[in-house]
Amino acid sequence: MEFKDYYQILGVARDAGADDIKKAYRKLARKYHPDVSKEADAAARMTEVNEANTVLSDPEKRAAYDALGREAPHQPGHDFRPPPNWDAGFEFTGSPGAEGMDSAEFSDFFEQLFGRAARAQRAQHGGGQAHGAGAPQQRGRDHHASIELDLRDAYHGAQRMLSLHGARLDETGHLVNQERQLQVTIPKGVRAGQLIRLSGQGGPGVGGAPAGDLFLEVQFKPDARWRAEDRDVYQHVALTPWEAELGGAIEVQAPGGSTIEVTVPPRWKSGRKLRLKERGIPAATPGDLYLELHIALPAATTPAQQQAYRALAQAFPQFNPRKTSGAQGA
């Protein structure tokens, strides 16, 4: 995926104010609008300019985009992939999952970063919460943010102090980052993609109307030890060669924090899974825990250890792991 440098597309500095961005957009819109432009690639350029303006004219999306550029440096022409959960902690206007925006209007880069946030914002700006034009009261807009949790939080629940990052424009039209902290109760059994609703923590209401709500979408922090798929959890477990071949009892530190003793059947092959029923994320119907067993080879760093490997080779003279169905592997 190609990284989009929206500042370069609009031809503005990275510290440009709102008026500078607006002027640059209007100038390019006059140049590339398909109805009036004589440029051969006018339609494509206009789409690109619209996309850049959508991000840079919105304080929330611009702040998140700037942070991504700082945390994930890119090189022109190189494939770009945002880090997992890169937008965790950034607060956007709108309810998650709102529709009403044609994704074909934007690049894959924009869709992966802002597609849902933009659709949610477009839906709310469409007037879904107003009580009529000119009404003295109007409920505040809902906000949403993605948050990262440890998988262990899903097993026990937790109290977490979360920092949410937003942005606004100051009186000169320049971007000002904002941060607020919220004490949040994480319910036991929460899973990735689930929404935690905080009533009244969204945008302020108008004319005494109630504030909107804040929806926190749960994501789990990347962890080399385990991963979750819905309520099922997959855990990487290393076996010694003798444990894999001979079988026996081993102890495993489970995601919930407990130590579990499991029996590995003999002649266990690398890549197979051992299912522990209802040891996944808790719920009325709990998920399962799948132990993905892999063979780990000990390093031979001493003469005695090296001799042990030579003895092993002598004990299995016919063993060749590169043979498959009688054919010599490459």
C-alpha angles and dihedrals in degrees: 000000000000119000112235116220099204094182090056092047092055093037096234134130120258090247093049117143126234093263092052091051092047093050092047092049094049091049093052092042090057090049099047107026103130092225093063109014123103093195113121093227096037096128094050093045092048090053090051092048092049091052093050091049092049090060103036096044091054112075094206096050093040092054091051092046092051091050091050091053091052096046098041109038113201137200122219112258094016123116111261128206121175115233116261112281089000092163096051110138097020114123120218132185114250140046117284116256096024114154135205104099128101108233089199088075091070141051126258087253092059094042093053093048106033111004097112095038091051094048091049092049093047090051093052094043086055089076102258092145103039121107093217136307112307093007112163092224129050129168115241119259120262118246131203137197138175117238131194120224135178112254088237089067088067091058098051109013119236149205111243133183104218127196114213121196122212137155143218138180119256124221090278093053096252124135117263119188118223131195132191133179127221132187105226131188111221108207120226111256097030114156137198112284094022118132123230110201120212107193116223095006096108128082119328120263125242124239095006095311117142122270121255124254131259118228117201115199112209122230126170121234113251108262127182090213100060147352134203129228108187101307096335118096126206119204128191112228124181121215130196114239091252093050090051094048102035099031125213144144121315133176120236128192102225124211091252090062099254125120113237126196112215133177117234112210115233121266093027112179123220114262097028120125131230112209121217106192118230093358093115127087110331121251140130082284103027123210124244130252115231117198109209102206120206131175117245120198119217117233116249102223101151130057090247092053092047090051089051090058091049089052090050091052090051091049091056105037094156097049113113116162091192092068115095121184090341095307122116111245124228 
